[in-house]
Amino acid sequence: MASAPADAQAGTNTYAGAAATARHAGGSGALYLVATPIGNLEDMTYRAVRILREADCIAAEDTRQTRKLLSHFGIHTRLVSYHEHNKQASGPELVRLMRDEGQLIALVSDAGLPAISDPGADLARLAVEAEVPVIPVPGANAALTGLIASGLPTDSFVFLGFPPRERKDLRQALERLQTAPETMLFYESPHRVEKTLEAMAETLGEERRICLARELTKRYEEFTRGTIAECLQHLAEHPPQGEYVLIVEGASAEARLAAANAWWEQLSLEDHVAHYEAKGDTRKDALKKVAADRGVSKRDIYNALL
């Protein structure tokens, strides 16, 4: 069994952040969530290399891909497979090894932070439920890497993973985001990115600003910035290659206000007034609210109704 990593210290299910327990007094092991490069091998951190060397085993989404990484850094730790298709069986067994045998297990994905849009989230949940310490080893992440170089607002953002594949589901998902003020982060494959942008143009508007980030930290890293319409034109002239991060501007204050006011546009004046009366307003107050909604005087509403 490997010796405990140097940053280990005693603890229980309540433990101290980055210096959390590895093998504590009860003999329990720990789950390390280890970030790996998203492109450039120099994305790897010193701490990640050390944890991978000192762990009892490494649980990998694709052992062939991870074996190349380990070979590059001279890491000879035993590899086990953990992915979407075997997680129901391998997850509980990995938790048993940590909880009952005190093993230190490092979880990695094919690239970037594990548990982001991959089955690692399920293993982390199982470990937490079993009171096994879960320790993050931070590093490269494609979504945040794309965001900080996009030129779009970073003060408030939301990560949405891969958009739905079916056109109807995609459109409905985007319609729910039409007035979201946050910058939106998506992952998308090269063979679907054009269809996704076309759906965004239809629902969010062709003039919404967007950044397409592809091949992040790799040799052919590229950022395409502009409106959705401009980026669609770019893709028409330069066929998509590599995995993409889509960074989409949130709705402007004006757009949100317009959407908030748009609910009454299909109503007649009578129905508009009736809407407020049904909520308990007097006729006089209802007329006043309708006038405010429509940006006209109460007298104009009164005269139109007569």
Secondary structure, DSSP 8 states (H G I E B T S, - for coil): -----TT-----SS--GGG--SS-TT---EEEEE-B-SSSGGG--HHHHHHHHHSSEEEESSHHHHHHHHHHTT---EEEE--TTTHHHHHHHHHHHHHHH--EEEEE-SSBSTTSSSTHHHHHHHHHHTT--EEEE----HHHHHHHTT-S--SSEEE--S--SSHHHHHHHHHTTTT--SEEEEEE-TTTHHHHHHHHHHHT-TTSEEEEEESTTSTT-EEEEEEHHHHHHHHHHS---S-EEEEE----HHHHHHHHHGGGTTS-HHHHHHHHHHTT--HHHHHHHHHHHHTS-HHHHHHHH-
